[in-house]
Every structure is written in C-alpha cells, then in structure tokens.
Amino acid sequence: MSRQPAEPQRADDSDLKRVLNNYVGYWLVCGAGICRRQRGCAGDAEACFARFWPWTPEGIKVGLRGSLTALKEGATTAAELTRAADAEVERAAEHIARVEAEQARAWDAAQALRKG
C-alpha cells in the first residue's frame, strides 16, 4: 500500500484577509494588543479588514491590485511586482486622486459625527 501525499490546505477567507491586513499594515492601527505584540494581524482578520478597508488609501488598493494582476500573469520577483504596482498607480493617478479626495471628505464627516 503506497501513501499518497496530503493535499495542501487551501487558504480560507480569514487567511487571505490576514495576509491583506498585514500587507497594508492594519495591525499598526487596529488597537488590539495581540496584533501589536505579534507585529501582524492576530485577531479577527475579517472584522479588521471590514473596518479598515473602506479607509485604506486608493493608491494602496490600486497598487495591490496591480501586484495581484502581475502575479496572475507570471511575475515571480519582488521587483516585478513593485514595477507592476507602480505602473498601475501611475496609470490610475487621476482616479486615485478623485477617490482619495472623497475618502477624506467621508472621514472628516465621520469624525465630525463622532465629536457630536
């Protein structure tokens, strides 16, 4: 009887959100002590992502999407990913400026409501 290699375990949504949270650096601002101690997302990754993603600067989102596209197209080095992300950010500069201005207005409005 021959043994078959085990199937690698697929990442679930929480695993993927944790990777994204770490990539963007949410652990620096989330306030959970465990995340600061671990220097990475160690709490509820999905709740953290849901809380911070809407406030993440559009330039970071566009760069991340550019990197993911490059990975799907076969990029294998950090330099290739960086070039792809930078090129996508440059291409989308007007879109980024527009969205980030709207994010700033929404943030200011949310802060004004909190102060009451």
Buried (B, 14 or more C-beta within 10 A) or exposed (E): EEEEEEEEEEEEEBEBBBBBBBEBBBBEEBEBEEBEEEEBBBBBBBEBBEEBBEEBBBBBBBBBBBBBBBEEEEBEEEEBBBBBBEEBBEEBEEEBEEBBEEBEEEEEEEEEEEEE
